[in-house]
Amino acid sequence: MNNFNIRELTSEDALINLLTAENWDPPLEHPDMALRNPRNYQAIYECGCELTHDLDIGDYELLAAGKKGFSRIFFLLLCMKNKYITLVEAKGLFPTRINSLWTCKNNLLAKVIENKEFESLIHEEKKYLLK
């Protein structure tokens, strides 16, 4: 259990439901998309590892990104220190609010992306990070 107000997912079903609810970018496009690059935001996010990390210089990997509506962008981030996955939302234009919506351990996401429906969520070159 984390000390932040982030929902910690422990079941595959819960993770599948939340991943299905989002509008993900195709995996080949997201790594270099300027608006959907979390390093463009000078803010911190609350991680499932119970620490905060800087979005612009943090020790994380962007696994996936997407957009919902006009002003909601989200990032699926892997904390490289403690191997937690956190869904971080950037909402609004001026000012942009950063919220951590949910977290899970990397091995849970690794199991879920074996599912045919989610195998293309994360670029092949980044899947090794989940092991």
VMD Tcl script that builds the backbone (N, CA, C; Angstrom):
set m [mol new atoms 393]
animate dup $m
set s [atomselect $m all]
$s set {name element resname resid chain x y z} {
  {N N MET 1 A 0.843 -1.192 0.000}
  {CA C MET 1 A 0.000 0.000 0.000}
  {C C MET 1 A 0.881 1.245 0.000}
  {N N ASN 2 A 0.547 2.215 -0.846}
  {CA C ASN 2 A 1.361 3.418 -0.913}
  {C C ASN 2 A 0.803 4.501 0.007}
  {N N ASN 3 A 1.641 5.470 0.338}
  {CA C ASN 3 A 1.245 6.563 1.228}
  {C C ASN 3 A 0.515 7.682 0.504}
  {N N PHE 4 A 0.535 7.680 -0.812}
  {CA C PHE 4 A -0.176 8.691 -1.573}
  {C C PHE 4 A -1.613 8.233 -1.773}
  {N N ASN 5 A -2.396 9.064 -2.389}
  {CA C ASN 5 A -3.785 8.737 -2.659}
  {C C ASN 5 A -3.939 8.064 -4.023}
  {N N ILE 6 A -3.043 7.175 -4.352}
  {CA C ILE 6 A -3.046 6.493 -5.644}
  {C C ILE 6 A -3.642 5.106 -5.448}
  {N N ARG 7 A -4.538 4.743 -6.316}
  {CA C ARG 7 A -5.120 3.397 -6.246}
  {C C ARG 7 A -4.057 2.384 -6.662}
  {N N GLU 8 A -3.788 1.416 -5.795}
  {CA C GLU 8 A -2.811 0.372 -6.125}
  {C C GLU 8 A -3.544 -0.859 -6.631}
  {N N LEU 9 A -3.241 -1.249 -7.865}
  {CA C LEU 9 A -3.885 -2.399 -8.488}
  {C C LEU 9 A -3.108 -3.665 -8.168}
  {N N THR 10 A -3.836 -4.707 -7.824}
  {CA C THR 10 A -3.185 -5.979 -7.502}
  {C C THR 10 A -3.743 -7.138 -8.326}
  {N N SER 11 A -4.802 -6.887 -9.101}
  {CA C SER 11 A -5.378 -7.985 -9.891}
  {C C SER 11 A -5.300 -7.672 -11.383}
  {N N GLU 12 A -5.165 -8.719 -12.158}
  {CA C GLU 12 A -5.117 -8.558 -13.612}
  {C C GLU 12 A -6.417 -7.966 -14.140}
  {N N ASP 13 A -7.551 -8.407 -13.588}
  {CA C ASP 13 A -8.850 -7.907 -14.053}
  {C C ASP 13 A -8.976 -6.400 -13.861}
  {N N ALA 14 A -8.565 -5.905 -12.706}
  {CA C ALA 14 A -8.647 -4.464 -12.444}
  {C C ALA 14 A -7.761 -3.693 -13.427}
  {N N LEU 15 A -6.561 -4.187 -13.669}
  {CA C LEU 15 A -5.649 -3.519 -14.599}
  {C C LEU 15 A -6.204 -3.552 -16.021}
  {N N ILE 16 A -6.737 -4.670 -16.440}
  {CA C ILE 16 A -7.323 -4.787 -17.781}
  {C C ILE 16 A -8.467 -3.793 -17.950}
  {N N ASN 17 A -9.329 -3.679 -16.944}
  {CA C ASN 17 A -10.453 -2.740 -17.027}
  {C C ASN 17 A -9.973 -1.306 -17.189}
  {N N LEU 18 A -8.958 -0.919 -16.458}
  {CA C LEU 18 A -8.466 0.458 -16.541}
  {C C LEU 18 A -7.695 0.722 -17.836}
  {N N LEU 19 A -6.937 -0.240 -18.302}
  {CA C LEU 19 A -6.235 -0.074 -19.577}
  {C C LEU 19 A -7.219 0.032 -20.740}
  {N N THR 20 A -8.291 -0.735 -20.673}
  {CA C THR 20 A -9.303 -0.727 -21.722}
  {C C THR 20 A -10.027 0.618 -21.786}
  {N N ALA 21 A -10.137 1.300 -20.669}
  {CA C ALA 21 A -10.874 2.563 -20.600}
  {C C ALA 21 A -10.134 3.734 -21.238}
  {N N GLU 22 A -8.856 3.579 -21.513}
  {CA C GLU 22 A -8.060 4.690 -22.050}
  {C C GLU 22 A -7.913 4.591 -23.567}
  {N N ASN 23 A -7.613 5.710 -24.189}
  {CA C ASN 23 A -7.398 5.803 -25.629}
  {C C ASN 23 A -5.899 5.915 -25.881}
  {N N TRP 24 A -5.241 4.788 -26.093}
  {CA C TRP 24 A -3.779 4.745 -26.209}
  {C C TRP 24 A -3.322 5.081 -27.609}
  {N N ASP 25 A -2.190 5.759 -27.702}
  {CA C ASP 25 A -1.547 6.014 -28.990}
  {C C ASP 25 A -0.960 4.711 -29.514}
  {N N PRO 26 A -0.832 4.590 -30.835}
  {CA C PRO 26 A -0.101 3.440 -31.375}
  {C C PRO 26 A 1.323 3.444 -30.822}
  {N N PRO 27 A 1.846 2.290 -30.444}
  {CA C PRO 27 A 3.151 2.254 -29.776}
  {C C PRO 27 A 4.317 2.765 -30.597}
  {N N LEU 28 A 4.250 2.715 -31.906}
  {CA C LEU 28 A 5.367 3.199 -32.702}
  {C C LEU 28 A 5.427 4.714 -32.738}
  {N N GLU 29 A 4.330 5.378 -32.420}
  {CA C GLU 29 A 4.301 6.830 -32.500}
  {C C GLU 29 A 4.650 7.523 -31.202}
  {N N HIS 30 A 4.280 6.964 -30.071}
  {CA C HIS 30 A 4.344 7.740 -28.839}
  {C C HIS 30 A 5.720 8.140 -28.329}
  {N N PRO 31 A 6.800 7.415 -28.507}
  {CA C PRO 31 A 8.036 7.822 -27.834}
  {C C PRO 31 A 8.541 9.214 -28.182}
  {N N ASP 32 A 8.296 9.691 -29.381}
  {CA C ASP 32 A 8.853 10.974 -29.781}
  {C C ASP 32 A 7.807 12.067 -30.005}
  {N N MET 33 A 6.573 11.807 -29.615}
  {CA C MET 33 A 5.530 12.817 -29.822}
  {C C MET 33 A 5.703 13.933 -28.802}
  {N N ALA 34 A 5.906 15.147 -29.286}
  {CA C ALA 34 A 6.249 16.270 -28.406}
  {C C ALA 34 A 5.240 16.504 -27.295}
  {N N LEU 35 A 3.964 16.593 -27.601}
  {CA C LEU 35 A 2.968 16.862 -26.567}
  {C C LEU 35 A 2.813 15.698 -25.606}
  {N N ARG 36 A 3.087 14.518 -26.089}
  {CA C ARG 36 A 2.873 13.354 -25.241}
  {C C ARG 36 A 4.182 12.830 -24.657}
  {N N ASN 37 A 5.110 13.727 -24.490}
  {CA C ASN 37 A 6.371 13.374 -23.860}
  {C C ASN 37 A 6.373 13.975 -22.451}
  {N N PRO 38 A 6.371 13.152 -21.422}
  {CA C PRO 38 A 6.306 13.695 -20.062}
  {C C PRO 38 A 7.502 14.568 -19.703}
  {N N ARG 39 A 8.601 14.439 -20.410}
  {CA C ARG 39 A 9.778 15.251 -20.104}
  {C C ARG 39 A 9.578 16.724 -20.475}
  {N N ASN 40 A 8.489 17.015 -21.163}
  {CA C ASN 40 A 8.161 18.406 -21.495}
  {C C ASN 40 A 7.473 19.134 -20.340}
  {N N TYR 41 A 7.160 18.438 -19.275}
  {CA C TYR 41 A 6.446 19.037 -18.147}
  {C C TYR 41 A 7.393 19.226 -16.973}
  {N N GLN 42 A 7.488 20.452 -16.483}
  {CA C GLN 42 A 8.307 20.716 -15.300}
  {C C GLN 42 A 7.399 20.606 -14.080}
  {N N ALA 43 A 7.217 19.372 -13.644}
  {CA C ALA 43 A 6.335 19.077 -12.515}
  {C C ALA 43 A 6.789 17.768 -11.897}
  {N N ILE 44 A 6.212 17.425 -10.766}
  {CA C ILE 44 A 6.520 16.149 -10.128}
  {C C ILE 44 A 5.287 15.262 -10.179}
  {N N TYR 45 A 5.522 13.971 -10.091}
  {CA C TYR 45 A 4.403 13.038 -9.976}
  {C C TYR 45 A 4.645 12.128 -8.786}
  {N N GLU 46 A 3.539 11.663 -8.229}
  {CA C GLU 46 A 3.594 10.720 -7.114}
  {C C GLU 46 A 3.656 9.317 -7.699}
  {N N CYS 47 A 4.662 8.576 -7.302}
  {CA C CYS 47 A 4.902 7.242 -7.836}
  {C C CYS 47 A 4.399 6.183 -6.856}
  {N N GLY 48 A 4.078 5.023 -7.379}
  {CA C GLY 48 A 3.663 3.908 -6.540}
  {C C GLY 48 A 4.746 3.433 -5.595}
  {N N CYS 49 A 5.985 3.822 -5.833}
  {CA C CYS 49 A 7.099 3.426 -4.959}
  {C C CYS 49 A 7.164 4.287 -3.693}
  {N N GLU 50 A 6.185 5.191 -3.524}
  {CA C GLU 50 A 6.074 6.073 -2.359}
  {C C GLU 50 A 7.029 7.257 -2.388}
  {N N LEU 51 A 7.600 7.551 -3.553}
  {CA C LEU 51 A 8.435 8.730 -3.728}
  {C C LEU 51 A 7.802 9.623 -4.787}
  {N N THR 52 A 8.260 10.855 -4.844}
  {CA C THR 52 A 7.869 11.714 -5.961}
  {C C THR 52 A 9.052 11.794 -6.917}
  {N N HIS 53 A 8.749 11.955 -8.197}
  {CA C HIS 53 A 9.786 12.041 -9.222}
  {C C HIS 53 A 9.493 13.235 -10.126}
  {N N ASP 54 A 10.544 13.868 -10.615}
  {CA C ASP 54 A 10.400 14.950 -11.578}
  {C C ASP 54 A 10.040 14.372 -12.935}
  {N N LEU 55 A 9.043 14.953 -13.570}
  {CA C LEU 55 A 8.696 14.500 -14.918}
  {C C LEU 55 A 9.767 14.878 -15.928}
  {N N ASP 56 A 10.379 16.037 -15.765}
  {CA C ASP 56 A 11.333 16.479 -16.785}
  {C C ASP 56 A 12.697 15.805 -16.683}
  {N N ILE 57 A 13.090 15.356 -15.492}
  {CA C ILE 57 A 14.411 14.722 -15.355}
  {C C ILE 57 A 14.366 13.413 -14.576}
  {N N GLY 58 A 13.188 12.898 -14.309}
  {CA C GLY 58 A 13.044 11.713 -13.463}
  {C C GLY 58 A 13.645 10.450 -14.041}
  {N N ASP 59 A 13.905 9.497 -13.163}
  {CA C ASP 59 A 14.462 8.202 -13.543}
  {C C ASP 59 A 13.311 7.235 -13.822}
  {N N TYR 60 A 12.696 7.392 -14.985}
  {CA C TYR 60 A 11.579 6.541 -15.377}
  {C C TYR 60 A 11.653 6.289 -16.874}
  {N N GLU 61 A 10.864 5.344 -17.326}
  {CA C GLU 61 A 10.720 5.068 -18.758}
  {C C GLU 61 A 9.266 5.287 -19.141}
  {N N LEU 62 A 9.046 5.961 -20.245}
  {CA C LEU 62 A 7.716 6.108 -20.805}
  {C C LEU 62 A 7.378 4.821 -21.541}
  {N N LEU 63 A 6.331 4.125 -21.090}
  {CA C LEU 63 A 5.935 2.871 -21.721}
  {C C LEU 63 A 4.828 3.062 -22.747}
  {N N ALA 64 A 3.913 3.983 -22.465}
  {CA C ALA 64 A 2.793 4.241 -23.369}
  {C C ALA 64 A 2.237 5.621 -23.057}
  {N N ALA 65 A 1.502 6.162 -24.014}
  {CA C ALA 65 A 0.900 7.485 -23.831}
  {C C ALA 65 A -0.404 7.535 -24.602}
  {N N GLY 66 A -1.228 8.504 -24.260}
  {CA C GLY 66 A -2.499 8.662 -24.960}
  {C C GLY 66 A -3.118 10.000 -24.658}
  {N N LYS 67 A -4.277 10.217 -25.261}
  {CA C LYS 67 A -4.979 11.482 -25.090}
  {C C LYS 67 A -6.466 11.192 -25.028}
  {N N LYS 68 A -7.157 11.948 -24.185}
  {CA C LYS 68 A -8.606 11.841 -24.102}
  {C C LYS 68 A -9.154 13.255 -24.074}
  {N N GLY 69 A -9.960 13.595 -25.056}
  {CA C GLY 69 A -10.507 14.938 -25.115}
  {C C GLY 69 A -9.460 15.952 -25.550}
  {N N PHE 70 A -9.773 17.211 -25.320}
  {CA C PHE 70 A -8.916 18.289 -25.774}
  {C C PHE 70 A -7.702 18.519 -24.875}
  {N N SER 71 A -7.882 18.349 -23.572}
  {CA C SER 71 A -6.812 18.770 -22.665}
  {C C SER 71 A -6.391 17.707 -21.656}
  {N N ARG 72 A -6.585 16.426 -21.965}
  {CA C ARG 72 A -6.147 15.372 -21.048}
  {C C ARG 72 A -5.170 14.453 -21.772}
  {N N ILE 73 A -3.943 14.448 -21.288}
  {CA C ILE 73 A -2.895 13.579 -21.819}
  {C C ILE 73 A -2.460 12.679 -20.668}
  {N N PHE 74 A -2.150 11.430 -20.964}
  {CA C PHE 74 A -1.717 10.537 -19.898}
  {C C PHE 74 A -0.522 9.707 -20.342}
  {N N PHE 75 A 0.238 9.296 -19.334}
  {CA C PHE 75 A 1.483 8.568 -19.558}
  {C C PHE 75 A 1.518 7.342 -18.662}
  {N N LEU 76 A 1.959 6.231 -19.198}
  {CA C LEU 76 A 2.201 5.034 -18.401}
  {C C LEU 76 A 3.708 4.989 -18.165}
  {N N LEU 77 A 4.109 5.220 -16.920}
  {CA C LEU 77 A 5.524 5.366 -16.580}
  {C C LEU 77 A 6.011 4.203 -15.722}
  {N N LEU 78 A 7.223 3.773 -15.978}
  {CA C LEU 78 A 7.886 2.746 -15.186}
  {C C LEU 78 A 8.995 3.401 -14.376}
  {N N CYS 79 A 8.875 3.350 -13.054}
  {CA C CYS 79 A 9.911 3.860 -12.155}
  {C C CYS 79 A 11.109 2.919 -12.245}
  {N N MET 80 A 12.250 3.434 -12.637}
  {CA C MET 80 A 13.425 2.585 -12.810}
  {C C MET 80 A 14.082 2.212 -11.487}
  {N N LYS 81 A 13.796 2.957 -10.431}
  {CA C LYS 81 A 14.371 2.640 -9.125}
  {C C LYS 81 A 13.688 1.448 -8.484}
  {N N ASN 82 A 12.347 1.447 -8.517}
  {CA C ASN 82 A 11.599 0.457 -7.742}
  {C C ASN 82 A 10.617 -0.370 -8.557}
  {N N LYS 83 A 10.622 -0.201 -9.870}
  {CA C LYS 83 A 9.844 -1.023 -10.794}
  {C C LYS 83 A 8.323 -0.944 -10.584}
  {N N TYR 84 A 7.857 0.238 -10.229}
  {CA C TYR 84 A 6.409 0.461 -10.163}
  {C C TYR 84 A 5.945 1.130 -11.442}
  {N N ILE 85 A 4.760 0.760 -11.880}
  {CA C ILE 85 A 4.105 1.382 -13.022}
  {C C ILE 85 A 3.112 2.387 -12.457}
  {N N THR 86 A 3.080 3.608 -13.007}
  {CA C THR 86 A 2.110 4.611 -12.568}
  {C C THR 86 A 1.488 5.269 -13.791}
  {N N LEU 87 A 0.152 5.388 -13.783}
  {CA C LEU 87 A -0.531 6.138 -14.823}
  {C C LEU 87 A -0.630 7.581 -14.349}
  {N N VAL 88 A 0.018 8.478 -15.082}
  {CA C VAL 88 A 0.083 9.891 -14.730}
  {C C VAL 88 A -0.711 10.685 -15.765}
  {N N GLU 89 A -1.549 11.570 -15.269}
  {CA C GLU 89 A -2.402 12.382 -16.117}
  {C C GLU 89 A -1.940 13.833 -16.073}
  {N N ALA 90 A -1.852 14.457 -17.234}
  {CA C ALA 90 A -1.612 15.898 -17.341}
  {C C ALA 90 A -2.916 16.483 -17.879}
  {N N LYS 91 A -3.555 17.320 -17.079}
  {CA C LYS 91 A -4.895 17.802 -17.424}
  {C C LYS 91 A -4.940 19.326 -17.378}
  {N N GLY 92 A -5.586 19.905 -18.377}
  {CA C GLY 92 A -5.722 21.354 -18.436}
  {C C GLY 92 A -4.588 21.971 -19.233}
  {N N LEU 93 A -4.782 23.228 -19.587}
  {CA C LEU 93 A -3.768 23.913 -20.381}
  {C C LEU 93 A -2.940 24.877 -19.540}
  {N N PHE 94 A -3.567 25.840 -18.931}
  {CA C PHE 94 A -2.843 26.823 -18.119}
  {C C PHE 94 A -3.612 27.058 -16.840}
  {N N PRO 95 A -3.235 26.510 -15.742}
  {CA C PRO 95 A -2.070 25.642 -15.536}
  {C C PRO 95 A -2.423 24.183 -15.821}
  {N N THR 96 A -1.402 23.402 -16.081}
  {CA C THR 96 A -1.568 21.963 -16.246}
  {C C THR 96 A -1.458 21.314 -14.874}
  {N N ARG 97 A -2.414 20.448 -14.564}
  {CA C ARG 97 A -2.386 19.715 -13.297}
  {C C ARG 97 A -1.883 18.298 -13.567}
  {N N ILE 98 A -0.999 17.825 -12.718}
  {CA C ILE 98 A -0.446 16.481 -12.835}
  {C C ILE 98 A -1.052 15.627 -11.722}
  {N N ASN 99 A -1.648 14.503 -12.105}
  {CA C ASN 99 A -2.250 13.592 -11.136}
  {C C ASN 99 A -1.786 12.171 -11.420}
  {N N SER 100 A -1.469 11.446 -10.376}
  {CA C SER 100 A -1.180 10.017 -10.503}
  {C C SER 100 A -2.481 9.277 -10.220}
  {N N LEU 101 A -2.953 8.514 -11.198}
  {CA C LEU 101 A -4.279 7.904 -11.090}
  {C C LEU 101 A -4.262 6.506 -10.491}
  {N N TRP 102 A -3.301 5.684 -10.902}
  {CA C TRP 102 A -3.185 4.347 -10.331}
  {C C TRP 102 A -1.766 3.834 -10.513}
  {N N THR 103 A -1.465 2.788 -9.773}
  {CA C THR 103 A -0.134 2.198 -9.812}
  {C C THR 103 A -0.251 0.680 -9.693}
  {N N CYS 104 A 0.771 -0.006 -10.152}
  {CA C CYS 104 A 0.863 -1.460 -9.969}
  {C C CYS 104 A 2.333 -1.845 -10.079}
  {N N LYS 105 A 2.644 -3.034 -9.677}
  {CA C LYS 105 A 4.020 -3.526 -9.830}
  {C C LYS 105 A 4.235 -3.959 -11.274}
  {N N ASN 106 A 5.478 -3.880 -11.719}
  {CA C ASN 106 A 5.772 -4.158 -13.124}
  {C C ASN 106 A 5.404 -5.573 -13.549}
  {N N ASN 107 A 5.491 -6.544 -12.650}
  {CA C ASN 107 A 5.177 -7.917 -13.037}
  {C C ASN 107 A 3.692 -8.106 -13.359}
  {N N LEU 108 A 2.826 -7.295 -12.757}
  {CA C LEU 108 A 1.400 -7.363 -13.079}
  {C C LEU 108 A 1.156 -6.873 -14.506}
  {N N LEU 109 A 1.771 -5.765 -14.869}
  {CA C LEU 109 A 1.630 -5.276 -16.243}
  {C C LEU 109 A 2.252 -6.257 -17.234}
  {N N ALA 110 A 3.362 -6.862 -16.867}
  {CA C ALA 110 A 4.011 -7.845 -17.747}
  {C C ALA 110 A 3.059 -8.998 -18.061}
  {N N LYS 111 A 2.311 -9.457 -17.063}
  {CA C LYS 111 A 1.336 -10.540 -17.290}
  {C C LYS 111 A 0.216 -10.086 -18.215}
  {N N VAL 112 A -0.284 -8.880 -17.992}
  {CA C VAL 112 A -1.416 -8.380 -18.774}
  {C C VAL 112 A -1.041 -8.157 -20.234}
  {N N ILE 113 A 0.160 -7.668 -20.519}
  {CA C ILE 113 A 0.505 -7.413 -21.922}
  {C C ILE 113 A 0.793 -8.701 -22.696}
  {N N GLU 114 A 0.808 -9.831 -22.007}
  {CA C GLU 114 A 0.874 -11.109 -22.711}
  {C C GLU 114 A -0.464 -11.412 -23.383}
  {N N ASN 115 A -1.529 -10.789 -22.891}
  {CA C ASN 115 A -2.866 -10.919 -23.440}
  {C C ASN 115 A -2.871 -10.323 -24.845}
  {N N LYS 116 A -3.456 -11.005 -25.791}
  {CA C LYS 116 A -3.488 -10.572 -27.194}
  {C C LYS 116 A -4.000 -9.136 -27.350}
  {N N GLU 117 A -4.991 -8.770 -26.546}
  {CA C GLU 117 A -5.596 -7.444 -26.643}
  {C C GLU 117 A -4.613 -6.320 -26.303}
  {N N PHE 118 A -3.620 -6.601 -25.451}
  {CA C PHE 118 A -2.709 -5.562 -24.979}
  {C C PHE 118 A -1.269 -5.747 -25.418}
  {N N GLU 119 A -0.976 -6.752 -26.220}
  {CA C GLU 119 A 0.412 -7.030 -26.583}
  {C C GLU 119 A 1.067 -5.886 -27.342}
  {N N SER 120 A 0.269 -5.054 -28.016}
  {CA C SER 120 A 0.855 -3.940 -28.768}
  {C C SER 120 A 0.828 -2.622 -27.991}
  {N N LEU 121 A 0.405 -2.638 -26.740}
  {CA C LEU 121 A 0.357 -1.414 -25.940}
  {C C LEU 121 A 1.745 -0.813 -25.753}
  {N N ILE 122 A 2.708 -1.662 -25.494}
  {CA C ILE 122 A 4.079 -1.217 -25.231}
  {C C ILE 122 A 4.975 -1.653 -26.378}
  {N N HIS 123 A 5.789 -0.740 -26.847}
  {CA C HIS 123 A 6.704 -1.026 -27.960}
  {C C HIS 123 A 7.596 -2.212 -27.599}
  {N N GLU 124 A 7.825 -3.063 -28.563}
  {CA C GLU 124 A 8.650 -4.269 -28.350}
  {C C GLU 124 A 9.998 -3.965 -27.696}
  {N N GLU 125 A 10.596 -2.846 -28.078}
  {CA C GLU 125 A 11.916 -2.490 -27.559}
  {C C GLU 125 A 11.903 -2.157 -26.066}
  {N N LYS 126 A 10.727 -1.937 -25.504}
  {CA C LYS 126 A 10.641 -1.567 -24.077}
  {C C LYS 126 A 10.103 -2.685 -23.197}
  {N N LYS 127 A 9.629 -3.758 -23.800}
  {CA C LYS 127 A 9.028 -4.843 -23.007}
  {C C LYS 127 A 10.031 -5.510 -22.076}
  {N N TYR 128 A 11.288 -5.523 -22.442}
  {CA C TYR 128 A 12.300 -6.146 -21.584}
  {C C TYR 128 A 12.383 -5.444 -20.222}
  {N N LEU 129 A 11.989 -4.194 -20.158}
  {CA C LEU 129 A 12.057 -3.437 -18.893}
  {C C LEU 129 A 11.110 -3.986 -17.837}
  {N N LEU 130 A 10.097 -4.724 -18.257}
  {CA C LEU 130 A 9.107 -5.248 -17.311}
  {C C LEU 130 A 9.545 -6.546 -16.656}
  {N N LYS 131 A 10.664 -7.089 -17.080}
  {CA C LYS 131 A 11.099 -8.383 -16.529}
  {C C LYS 131 A 11.947 -8.211 -15.305}
}
mol reanalyze $m
mol bondsrecalc $m
mol representation Tube
mol addrep $m
